[in-house]
């Protein structure tokens, strides 16, 4: 399984930006109904940009590593560009082929953060 | 699978199908295909005979004397829904109590939860111990004069626990005289001798595809007096006796509950599966699975990182082993095994209340059947060793993650 590379395992074992954020501007939860895994993203937003981001959650190595890598990738980015991130971008980030049955795991974090723009507007 | 010989250990989800089952269905489609119970022509008579013959085979297989108590449905889920919609809606009202266990499959949990919400009934959930065995004191305590329905699994789809359904049914009838007993036998009938008439329950459900049969055919058994008194679940053709503009009357059992053209090929396939299992002998099937389970439990137990759920006693469990490998998520375990050609299940196993109760989010599950071998168990164990290796469980401290906190102020 080439997906279980050092970088993925490292991001699973010791994820970046992992933890709750008190006084977050925005909290987005996402559940994978297939397995019940869940991820919660916390954001602080300043001038339309992501000023701080963290996440908590429980899940498999693929879902936690993709949340970890995504959280780093979006740091400092404009809220408006988040919804343009694609599944392909995520696969690029985690850098490996993911079996079809595991795409839901890889995209759990993406599903969560893609809702950010709508939530900021509302 | 993935360039490796398939080791299929996901039998609690569905079984593989023997040639005899496929051929019986193929023979029906090619040579006897017609609608049943209404045609005068020979082909229709042949199809009807084959369908009813399958019903008789199934009845004999599970120790039911009266084949008219065997209702063909789509699956165990539909059988449970039939009982809920037909018997439950009429007989379970405000303040009545439904008793079930925390270890039920969602199909035997959500149905009753929703009926309780709809009719204002009370859902009483009985805990199980870490081996999946029902807390008998709590079970007895939950039974009252208000109890209208009690349901429990025969064999747990997660922990493999085998319930003493005879004893439990007896307890219900003594302590809650107005209650009917519904047994979920989906994981029992494929794997061990079952004699429904002797259990003392009122309804028993199981499904064909877990016992070498095709998907889309399941069985509801009900005590005749209940089935006679119950209104139909679905209306339409096949289930009527006479239709006039203002009213209709219903066909006899079991056809009253089999509206529309039934799954004829499915029933014939199930009949062939029953023949196959009967020839093997269900006692032998059980013995084979117990040997495999015992061996797998022993081998798995040697791997330090593996946590096994449920009883360590193969007498008390079916051929199902739920486990986790250290902190590795069950999906990752399943993916690595998949790359070795080994099919197992991972996730919550449609039993979220039980997972919550056990305090785990997910588990991996290996489940055995007649065609599995010790050599396959060895490959499975080698696969688990690979999981340990890929995740470097021996050399990595995974305690860090749970304490990681981001400073965000």
Interface residues (C-beta under 8 A of the other chain):
Chain A: X1 X3 X4 X9 X12 X13 X14 X15 X17 X18 X19 X20 X21 X22 X23 X24 X34 X35 X36 X37 X42 X44 X52 X54 X58 X59 X60 X61 X62 X99 X101 X102 X105
Chain B: X328 X329 X330 X331 X332 X335 X336 X338 X339 X346 X347 X348 X352 X355 X361 X362 X390 X391 X392 X396 X398 X400 X401 X404 X405 X406 X408 X409
